[in-house]
């Protein structure tokens, strides 16, 4: 599983740019073909990945969780968990 903007793999953590603004090519992430991605809207690197047609073709949204819905005042910090489609489908018969 890859969480790009939070707990992350060393290659992304060491890439140029500050927290939430890492300069890492989305295509390189897709080449690693992780089973899961955990992404957050409005984080630039996450949005760049979610906006790609090849990401949409290979991954499906399986869970969303807003961790700040009960804050006062309420805020949005929604984690989106995507699973690779070929792992999610039953094997061919």
SVG drawing of the C-alpha trace seen along z (x, -y; Angstrom):
<svg xmlns="http://www.w3.org/2000/svg" viewBox="-19 -26 35 48">
<polyline fill="none" stroke="black" stroke-width="0.4" points="0.0,0.0 1.2,-3.5 0.1,-6.6 1.7,-9.4 1.3,-12.4 1.5,-10.8 3.3,-7.7 5.1,-6.9 7.8,-5.0 11.4,-6.3 11.7,-7.3 8.8,-9.7 9.9,-10.9 13.3,-11.8 12.1,-13.4 12.3,-17.2 9.6,-19.4 8.0,-19.9 5.2,-18.0 2.2,-17.8 4.2,-19.3 6.5,-16.5 7.8,-16.5 7.4,-12.8 6.1,-11.6 2.7,-9.9 3.6,-7.5 6.5,-6.1 4.0,-5.4 1.7,-3.5 4.6,-1.4 5.1,0.0 1.5,1.3 0.7,1.3 -2.4,3.2 -3.8,0.1 -3.3,-3.6 -4.5,-5.9 -5.1,-9.4 -6.5,-12.7 -8.2,-15.4 -6.5,-18.7 -3.0,-17.3 -1.2,-18.1 0.6,-14.8 -2.6,-12.9 -4.7,-14.9 -2.2,-14.5 -2.5,-10.7 -6.3,-10.6 -6.6,-12.7 -4.9,-10.3 -6.9,-8.1 -4.6,-5.1 -5.1,-5.4 -8.9,-5.4 -8.7,-2.4 -6.6,-0.3 -7.9,-1.3 -11.4,-1.6 -12.5,-3.4 -13.2,-0.9 -13.5,-3.1 -13.7,-6.7 -13.2,-8.0 -13.4,-11.6 -11.4,-11.7 -12.5,-15.3 -16.3,-15.1 -16.8,-15.5 -14.4,-18.4 -15.8,-21.7 -16.3,-23.3 -16.5,-20.3 -13.7,-19.9 -13.0,-17.6 -9.9,-15.4 -11.1,-12.4 -8.9,-9.4 -9.7,-7.6 -8.6,-4.0 -8.3,-2.7 -7.6,1.0 -6.0,2.2 -8.8,3.7 -7.0,6.8 -6.5,7.9 -10.2,7.0 -11.7,9.2 -12.2,12.9 -9.8,15.1 -11.0,16.1 -12.7,19.5"/>
</svg>
